[in-house]
């Protein structure tokens, strides 16, 4: 079965009324397959969130380590 999904543009400066056709294919799966896929998606997302938080902390550490150097560019 084919469906057309209308999506508004993500950017606010796009021309109003732009739509995108998306074909959706449905695949029959068992409840067990569904539950396994969902568990896998959740596990992957959880790992990605952990990595994101680790990177946020590392970026903040790097920013905290920056210092102003008034001597840069002075050849005295």
Residue pairs with C-beta under 8 A, 6 or more apart in sequence:
1 26
2 23
2 24
3 23
3 24
4 21
4 22
4 23
5 21
5 22
5 24
6 19
6 20
7 19
7 20
7 22
8 18
8 19
9 15
9 18
29 37
